[in-house]
Each structure stands twice: as structure tokens, then as C-alpha cells.
Amino acid sequence: MSTNADIAHLNKEKKMAKTKWDSKDISDQKGRVAIVTGSSSGIGYQTARVLAVKNAKVIAAVRDLKKGDAALDRIKSDHHDADVRVMELDLADLKSVRRFADEFRKVYSRLDLLINNAGVMMPPYSKTADGFEIQFGTNHLGHFALTGLLFDLLDATPGSRIVTVSSAAHNYGNLDFDDLHWEKRKYSKMKAYADSKIANLYFTHELQRRLNGNGTKTLAAAAHPGWTATELQRHIGPLRFLNHIVAQDITMGALPTLYGAVGEEVQGGDYFGPEGWREMKGYPTKVASKELSHDEKIAKRLWEISEELAGVKFELS
């Protein structure tokens, strides 16, 4: 006769044996509301599609409404009952971020999942509408502002999560607080991208520390897609030919994000990526970010500067 301890042990063994987690493992999301930024293509599109298939109400937050509508049509063509709404959001313009938050509040009174996915990768030097270096301003500050403006809804929604998409490129990041917007140094689009991605991790870790200190049950996690072939890579030139050799497709690339959003064993501050060699491809697993990304002094300083630059303060004790 099996005891409760025997059953618990068997269940644990089954969980350990199941390492290849994928979208089939996601439970029904009916009644839940999810925002996915940058969901007109790539892993953002796949994340939005999977959540919609699992019956979540999905807001596809996109800069280009025409592309967003085309993505919506693709989802609807396969899943006629999908509850997806396209809304305009330009993370490189804080006025657009505020408009989006205001419009969202007019329709929705809860927010279960905020997927901070959108980004730009290694474009030529330019600035956002508010004068920030384009990658730092879009990838970090835009999402910082969006999360802060919607935080009270997340806080009021049981089981809510915030997942911010970083990159393995964060390993080369090291913020220069004296020149965050590259006005003094010769611009390196690769270094600026890496800096924006380590900023995503500082944000996640500092946010979770503040959530813990406030007793808030919302979880903040991060993810990276490994080497996934997406439109994001359009500025990286010759490296694109490697997509045909080493890249995985978006159905796999979105899995770390999806696991962070709905996985059963996620804890605040966790970071997920592919399980394969050098975290380039494979099924999602918990991974380690570089030691510098856990520096609390840097994270706190970045948080304070971000509040000032974005003009957004989180309602946290």
C-alpha cells in the first residue's frame, strides 16, 4: 500500500523526468489577461499566439498597427476563438507608453501577465523621442515605465507575473552611468545592446527585491531565447547567415518566456533560457546570469535613475 510519502516521491521523480517542457504543458489560461509587447513578429508573436490558444485574453502591444493586425489575422486564421486585441505602443516614446497604459485601464481591470518582450537590436546610433540612446531607451526605460504605470493592476491581480526578456548578450554589458546615452564615447551598437540587456536583469532583480520587501505576491522573472531566428536580427549584418546553421525557430525561442510566465515552479528573480550548449537552443531551463547582474548597488542606482528619466515611480512601500 502506498503512503503519502511514496506518492510525493513518485510525483517528484515524474517531474524530474519531464525536462522537455513545451507549450503543451501550459494549463488553461481562461479568465487571465496578458500584455505581450512586440508581438507582431518573432518570439513576441509566438508568445501571444500560445497564450491566446490557451484561452487568455491577449493584448498585442505593437509599434506598427498594420503589422499587429496582420499578426492578429494569422492567429485568428488558425484559432478562430482567440481573444486577441491589438493596441499601439511605441516604447521609444514615453508619451505613447502613457497613452497605452491609459487606454488599457479603460477596458481592463486586471493584469495577470506583463511580458516585456519588445526590443531593438544593434541599430545605427539614434535616440528615442525623449532623447535617450535608442537601445537603452527602448529595451529598458520603455519597459520600466510601462511596468510602473500598470503596477497597481498587477499588484491587485492574484498570481500576476512580470517577465522581461533579456539576452545572453547581457554577459558583455557593463553600464557607464556617466554616459548612459553614448554622448561622450564612440558608439558601439553591440556594447549598447549588451548594456540594455543587463539593465533588463538589474530591473528584474531589483523589482523582485522591492516586491519581497513590500509583501507583494507578484513575481518578476526574466528569460532569454538563445539564438532564435527573428526579425530583430535585421541590423546584425553578416552574422545573420549563421541563422541557417545554429538558430532555432520561434516556437522554441519563445519557450523560456512562456515558462517564466506560466511555469509551475517559477520563483521571483528566476532567469530562464535554453538548456543546450552555451544556452543557444533547446528546451527551457533555469539559467544563471553573470555575477555583475546581481550587484544590488548598481541595480538600486539604475532604478533611481530610471525613475527620474522615465518620470515614473512604482507604488511600493
Buried (B, 14 or more C-beta within 10 A) or exposed (E): EEEEEEEEEEEEEEEEEEEEBBBEBBEEBEEBBBBBBBBBBBBBBBBBBBBBBBBBBBBBBBBBBEBBBBBBEEBEEEBEEBBBBBBBBBBBBBEBBBBBBEBBBEEBEBBBBBBBBBBBBBBEBEBBEBEBBBBBBBBBBBBBBBBBBBBEBBBEBEEBBBBBBBBBBBBBBEBEEEEBBBEEEEEBBEBBBBBBBBBBBBBBBBBBBBBEEBEBBBBBBBBBBBBBBBEBBEBBEEEEEEBEEBBBBBBBBBBBBBBBBBBEEBEBBBBBBBBBEEBBBBBBBBBEBBEBBBBEEBBBBBBEBBBEBBEBEBEEE
